[in-house]
Amino acid sequence: MNAFFLKSLRPYFNFPGLSLPTALNSGLWLDEKIEAMQHSIPMEVTDYLERYPQTKHIDVYLNDINGIMRGKRLSVESMLTLEKGCYFPLSVYSMGQKGKISAPLHDEPDRLCVPVAGSLCPSAQDPQHNAQILLTMKDSDGQPCPFEPRVILQNVLARFHQHGLFPVIAPEIEFYLTGRETQDPQNQGCFHMDTSTAHAALFDELEQLAQLQRIPLTGIVAEAESGQFELNLKHSHRVVEVCDNVLALRRLTRYVAEQHGLQASFMAKPFSQQSGSGLHFHFSLNDSHGKNVFASPGNELNSMMRLCIAGQLTLMPASIAVIAPGVNAFRRLRKNLTEPLFNSWGYNTRSAALRIPCSDENNRRIEYRLAGADANPYLVAATILSGMLYGLENIDEEDLPESQQDDPLLPLFQQEAIETFARCQYLTNSLGEAFSEQWIACKLAELDWFESIVTKEESNLA
């Protein structure tokens, strides 16, 4: 990316309604539009039933603000009228982790939910007889629902696409396998390849079911801690679809683990004395022809990359409220009560929030390491991308701090993080004012419930 292009591009960010004439009619954008037009729900259903003629049920579902599946099972006959959609209450997007409405709306109206094209696939639970399909909610005026995390990410992406920029992401999801009592594996270190027979069978089944559901699982890696692993997904400019797959893979992993008598935990910090589990995103930006605009030699970051890093650092304190969605997530982010673990950027260092991994020039990217494994991937991606936009719109290149500085300081507790988020107008606007208000209300309600609990450890101190 040369300086002339950067200077030519940045003024356009002041005009959200303006689109670059060549950007929306070439390369990646046109490929996506052509493929979208080829998708038809009736055709998908017909093709599916030809391949799975014994299908009896279909699970229709939404992903709520915490990334939890909310849906219902319908008869196979319902698949024939699936294109018309079905109804779910808007309060699906005000539910807490336990499924209770955390922040009641003024009313609880039903909203039409329609299928997401391309998401019809076999369910892991008896794939020959059960299908599943993802839904997306419409608002009362027929527009996408502003409370839906999937829609929030689409809106942020649209701001990039208007300018011929296409984010590319690749997620890494860490988790623990537990539950075999004394049979849990001993600490064998990162990248250990000789997994137990039980785990090998589990991972084989996970790979098979992921392929059945068209989830591009590219690797399963042993992490440093006993029983901790990492799932890798293929990088793609189809950012929303990647996040769909993150949630689908988390559900699939839990299901397969349960079938093998184990439990898959995606908690951010499930064990006090062991490493937490993160949801890491590798990010880069392509132009409309698929060229990486971050491309630069060695450790010489170009202007676009420097601006995106600076923007992410600036919004990082406010972002914590979204990428650390509960009290447990903050336990992962702290070494102790006064010292944050991640809060800087650096080359090839895993102690930084923003890591520049080893790569050749064309694969230059940023790894965002702050989010916990339990975070909602749509909201994490939307928050990260908002930071990149902030840098492109508002920051001068020379304002990027030197690597490994202890700046910015991050909130250490959820209450402080929520207050910081509420004060950050750029981020709340980017995610949507209606959603941001609802998110704050839900998270404060969850925090209030958590702080009302007297723990066993407290009782033992009495």
Residue, then its C-alpha position, 0 to 999 in steps of 0.5 A: m500500500n503506497a502513501f498516495f493510495l492511503k491519502s486518497l482513501r482516508p478522506y472517503f471515510n468521512f462519507p459513510g454513504l459514499s462507495l467507490p465505483t470500482a470497489l463494489n463491482s469487482g473482485l471479492w465483492l462480485d464473487e460474493k454477490i454472484e454466489a449469494m444469488q445462486h443460493s435459494i432456500p427451496m433449492e437447498v431444501t430440495d437438494y438436502l432431502e435428496r441427499y438425506p431422504q430419511t430426515k425427520h426433523i430440522d432444528v432452526y436456531l439463532n445465536d444470542i448475544n452470548g453466542i448460545m444457540r436458541g431455537k426449536r425443533l420442527s417436523v420435516e414438513s416444515m422444511l418445505t415452507l422454510e423460506k417464509g421463516c418463523y417467529f421468535p421473541l425479540s427478548v432472545y437478544s436480552m438473555g443472560q448465560k442461564g437463559k433468563i431475560s437479564a434486561p427486559l425490553h419495554d415489550e416482548p414482541d415476536r419478530l420474523c426470523v428467516p433462514v441464512a442461505g447456505s447454512l442447512c446441514p446435518s445435525a451432529q445428533d443423528p445426522q441421517h434423521n436431523a437437519q439444522i439451519l441458522l436463522t437471522m431476525k428481521d426488525s418490525d420494518g423488515q430490516p435486519c434486527p439491530f440487536e443481533p450480533r451477526v447483523i452488527l458484524q455485517n454492518v461494520l463489514a459494510r463500512f470496509h466494503q464501501h471502500g473496497l477493503f475486505p477483512v480476512i480472518a482466521p480464528e484459533i479457539e482454545f479449550y480444555l477436555t476434562g472428566r476422566e478422573t484419574q485418566d486425564p492426560q498429564n502435562q505433555g507440552c505444546f504441540h505434543m503429537d502422541t495423544s491418548t487413544a481416547h482423544a485420538a478417537l474423539f478428534d477423528e469424530l470431530e473432524q468427520l462431523a466438522q466436514l459433514q457440516r462444512i466447517p473448515l477445521t484445519g488443525i487440532v493442536a495440543e497446548a501447554e497445559s494438561g488437557q488443553f487444545e486449540l482448534n484452528l479454522k481456515h482464514s477467509h474474507r467471509v468474516v460472518e461465515v467464519c464466526d458462524n463456524v466458530l460457534a458451530l464448532r464450539r457446539l460440535t466439540r462439546y457434543v463429541a466430547e460428551q459422546h466420549g464421556l468427557q467435557a469440553s470447556f470453553m471457559a476463559k479461565p476454568f482452572s485457577q493455577q492453569s493458563g486460560s483459554g483464548l479466542h485469537f483472531h488473525f486479521s489482515l485486509n485485502d483490496s477488492h482484487g484480493k491483494n493484502v494491503f498489509a503486505s510489507p517486508g520484515n519488521e517494516l509495518n506499512s501505513m495501513m497496518r500501523l493505523c489499524i494497530a493504533g486504532q485497536l490500541t486506542l479502543m482497547p480499554a473500551s473493547i474489554a467489556v465486549i471481548a471479556p463478557g463475564v467475570n471469569a474472563f477477567r481472571r484470564l486477563r490478569k496476572n494478579l489484581t493490579e497487573p494486566l497480562f496483555n496491553s501492548w503490541g509487538y513482533n512475534t511475542r505472545s505476551a502482547a495483546l496485538r502480535i505480529p506473527c512470523s510470516d512472509e510479506n504477502n501474509r502480513r497480519i495482526e493477531y488479536r489475543l485478548a478475547g476469551a474462548d467464551a466470547n461471542p465471535y461476531l462481537v469480538a470481530a466487530t469490535i476489532l474491526s471497529g478499532m481498525l476503522y477508528g485508526l483509519e479515520n482518526i489517527d495519524e501514523e506517527d501516533l503509534p506507540e513503540s512496541q511493548q510499551d505498557d500502554p494503554l492501561l486496561p480495566l481490571f474488573q468488569q464494572e470498570a470495563i462496562e463503564t469505560f465502554a459506555r463512555c466510548q461513543y465511537l465504539t458504541n456507535s459502531l456496534g449500534e446504540a440500541f445494542s450497546e444500551q442492551w449489552i450494558a444492561c444485560k452485563l450489569a444484571e449478570l454482574d449484580w447476580f454474580e456479586s450476590i452469591v456467597t461462595k463456599e470459600e467466603s463461608n470457610l473464612a467466617 
